[in-house]
Amino acid sequence: MPLYTYACDQHGEFSAWGKMSESNQPQPCPACAELAPRALAHPAVAGGTAAAAGDTAAAAPTPSFGGHRCGHGCMH
């Protein structure tokens, strides 16, 4: 089962596991139990969100080891 992100109007985003066939169904917020619609995906873009918006001055510099950004413990 994939992990989906939903957006509660009062409490913000939360994640919930669900079947692909039911991915468009609203899910109850864990804080208030109100049904929340699925949130739009936040794609991973090289250089961070500033570069995606066209603000290259605010974008994070590319690491000197080839641009790999998985973090500590990555097994790539």
CYANA upper distance limits for C-alpha pairs under 8 A (distance plus 0.5 A):
  1 MET  CA     17 TRP  CA      6.66
  1 MET  CA     18 GLY  CA      6.11
  1 MET  CA     19 LYS  CA      5.97
  1 MET  CA     20 MET  CA      7.61
  2 PRO  CA     17 TRP  CA      6.23
  2 PRO  CA     18 GLY  CA      6.50
  2 PRO  CA     19 LYS  CA      7.32
  2 PRO  CA     20 MET  CA      7.51
  3 LEU  CA     15 SER  CA      6.96
  3 LEU  CA     16 ALA  CA      6.10
  3 LEU  CA     17 TRP  CA      4.87
  3 LEU  CA     18 GLY  CA      6.95
  4 TYR  CA     15 SER  CA      5.97
  4 TYR  CA     16 ALA  CA      5.95
  4 TYR  CA     17 TRP  CA      6.57
  4 TYR  CA     18 GLY  CA      7.48
  4 TYR  CA     23 SER  CA      7.87
  4 TYR  CA     38 ARG  CA      7.75
  5 THR  CA     13 GLU  CA      7.04
  5 THR  CA     14 PHE  CA      6.14
  5 THR  CA     15 SER  CA      4.85
  5 THR  CA     16 ALA  CA      6.95
  5 THR  CA     38 ARG  CA      6.40
  5 THR  CA     39 ALA  CA      6.03
  5 THR  CA     40 LEU  CA      8.29
  5 THR  CA     41 ALA  CA      8.15
  6 TYR  CA     13 GLU  CA      5.98
  6 TYR  CA     14 PHE  CA      5.95
  6 TYR  CA     15 SER  CA      6.56
  6 TYR  CA     16 ALA  CA      8.08
  6 TYR  CA     26 PRO  CA      8.14
  6 TYR  CA     27 GLN  CA      7.66
  6 TYR  CA     36 ALA  CA      6.50
  6 TYR  CA     37 PRO  CA      6.07
  6 TYR  CA     38 ARG  CA      4.56
  6 TYR  CA     39 ALA  CA      5.11
  7 ALA  CA     11 HIS  CA      8.31
  7 ALA  CA     12 GLY  CA      5.82
  7 ALA  CA     13 GLU  CA      4.79
  7 ALA  CA     14 PHE  CA      6.96
  7 ALA  CA     36 ALA  CA      6.10
  7 ALA  CA     37 PRO  CA      6.46
  7 ALA  CA     38 ARG  CA      6.68
  7 ALA  CA     39 ALA  CA      5.78
  8 CYS  CA     12 GLY  CA      5.37
  8 CYS  CA     13 GLU  CA      6.52
  8 CYS  CA     14 PHE  CA      8.16
  8 CYS  CA     29 CYS  CA      6.77
  8 CYS  CA     34 GLU  CA      8.04
  8 CYS  CA     35 LEU  CA      8.02
  8 CYS  CA     36 ALA  CA      5.44
  8 CYS  CA     37 PRO  CA      7.84
  9 ASP  CA     36 ALA  CA      7.98
 11 HIS  CA     29 CYS  CA      8.37
 11 HIS  CA     31 ALA  CA      7.69
 13 GLU  CA     39 ALA  CA      7.98
 14 PHE  CA     29 CYS  CA      7.82
 14 PHE  CA     30 PRO  CA      8.42
 16 ALA  CA     27 GLN  CA      8.29
 18 GLY  CA     22 GLU  CA      7.24
 18 GLY  CA     23 SER  CA      6.94
 19 LYS  CA     23 SER  CA      6.73
 23 SER  CA     38 ARG  CA      8.14
 24 ASN  CA     37 PRO  CA      8.06
 24 ASN  CA     38 ARG  CA      6.93
 25 GLN  CA     37 PRO  CA      7.56
 25 GLN  CA     38 ARG  CA      7.95
 26 PRO  CA     35 LEU  CA      5.99
 26 PRO  CA     36 ALA  CA      5.55
 26 PRO  CA     37 PRO  CA      4.97
 26 PRO  CA     38 ARG  CA      6.74
 27 GLN  CA     34 GLU  CA      8.45
 27 GLN  CA     35 LEU  CA      5.62
 27 GLN  CA     36 ALA  CA      5.84
 27 GLN  CA     37 PRO  CA      7.21
 27 GLN  CA     38 ARG  CA      8.23
 28 PRO  CA     32 CYS  CA      8.18
 28 PRO  CA     33 ALA  CA      5.12
 28 PRO  CA     34 GLU  CA      5.67
 28 PRO  CA     35 LEU  CA      4.78
 28 PRO  CA     36 ALA  CA      6.45
 29 CYS  CA     33 ALA  CA      5.08
 29 CYS  CA     34 GLU  CA      5.98
 29 CYS  CA     35 LEU  CA      6.68
 29 CYS  CA     36 ALA  CA      6.76
 44 ALA  CA     48 GLY  CA      7.97
 45 VAL  CA     49 THR  CA      7.20
 45 VAL  CA     51 ALA  CA      8.41
 45 VAL  CA     52 ALA  CA      7.05
 46 ALA  CA     51 ALA  CA      8.09
 46 ALA  CA     52 ALA  CA      8.47
 47 GLY  CA     51 ALA  CA      6.00
 47 GLY  CA     52 ALA  CA      8.04
 47 GLY  CA     59 ALA  CA      6.00
 47 GLY  CA     60 ALA  CA      6.02
 47 GLY  CA     61 PRO  CA      7.52
 47 GLY  CA     62 THR  CA      7.45
 48 GLY  CA     52 ALA  CA      7.24
 48 GLY  CA     59 ALA  CA      6.64
 48 GLY  CA     60 ALA  CA      7.06
 49 THR  CA     53 ALA  CA      6.80
 49 THR  CA     59 ALA  CA      8.02
 50 ALA  CA     54 GLY  CA      6.94
 50 ALA  CA     55 ASP  CA      5.66
 50 ALA  CA     56 THR  CA      7.13
 50 ALA  CA     58 ALA  CA      6.39
 50 ALA  CA     59 ALA  CA      5.70
 51 ALA  CA     55 ASP  CA      5.70
 51 ALA  CA     56 THR  CA      5.51
 51 ALA  CA     58 ALA  CA      7.78
 51 ALA  CA     59 ALA  CA      5.65
 55 ASP  CA     59 ALA  CA      7.14
 62 THR  CA     66 GLY  CA      8.21
 62 THR  CA     67 GLY  CA      5.98
 63 PRO  CA     67 GLY  CA      5.67
 63 PRO  CA     68 HIS  CA      7.82
 70 CYS  CA     74 CYS  CA      6.36
